[in-house]
Amino acid sequence: MSTEHNQTGNVAKAATAMFLVGTLAGVSGLIQDYPVYGGQAIRYAVGTVILLAAARLLRLGFVRLTPRETLLVTALSLLGLVVFNVCVIEATRHAGPALVGTVLGTVPLALALLGGRRPAAHVVTGAAVVVAGATLATGLGSGNLPALLWSLGALACEVAFSLLAIPLLPKLGAIRVSVYSTAIAVPFLLVTGVVAEGAGMFRVPTAAEALGLAYLSVVVTTVAFFLWYSALPRLGPAVAGLFAGLIPVGAIIAGVVLGVATPSSADLLGAGLVIAGIVIGLYGRRRRAPVPAVPVPATSTAGR
């Protein structure tokens, strides 16, 4: 009973995390005129401070990393945070958000196939349904070769965001992985911003921009990262990846709440397919005792 309860909690964490990531699309409209790299640097700097405060409250001390772990967390930060944002930005500039959103809709299938173990048939089936729903909800739109290449780069970085974290989570826990990756991202973004935006990478934000940056810092970065990295090692990348299909669902709902978009029938049908795919992917797992994909030691307090 306790195991089933824990798994339900992990499912809720993964679903909430990816839904919150999806709301980024709607909230980004509030900061679309703010310098891109300066805004991202602020976002991750604020997120780092909050995560450090959480680590202190939980009495999670600093953990010395081995050279391999240092390489992994640096690659995670560079690919999963910095390069991912660059790819999304450039893809959007070439063809708008539709193409990159569609390509990112294939994350569940990519994680199911690359998660380290041969995925169960029901997981692959569920992932395929999720991909179909995410594609329908996002819309294929018009694109070009540069936009497609940038979108594929974003897909690779999104997969790296999960797969590179898996070897780190048993030792470091969700909070430490989150704080290390966000802290490392800040200097990367500052250097990129100086090159791309120069002295204009920072300015005083308007009230709406400040609200948007605060939401990205607290909700999308701090809360979503923690929830995702708490659930990922217990569900495994194949099953957890199914919830990436909730990204376009979060975007649709955020658009409605903010009054910037009204969902079409295709949006709603796509959201329904995403939910159906998640149910398919999880159904077979409930028929037997769940086995964590990555052992989580009893001494780790992160994510509990």
Secondary structure by P-SEA (a helix, b strand, c coil): caaaaaaaaaaaaaaaaaaaaaaccccccccccccaaaaaaaaaaaaaaaaaaaaaaacccbbbbcaaaaaaaaaaaacccaaaaaaaaaaaaaccaaaaaaaacaaaaaaaaaccccccaaaaaaaaaaaaaaaaaaccccccaaaaaaaaaaaaaaaaaccccccccccccaaaaaaaaaaaaaaaaaaaaaacccccccccccaaaaaaaaaaaccccaaaaaaaaacccccccccccccccaaaaaaaaaaaaaccccccaaaaaaaaaaaaaaaaaacccccccccccbbbbccccccc
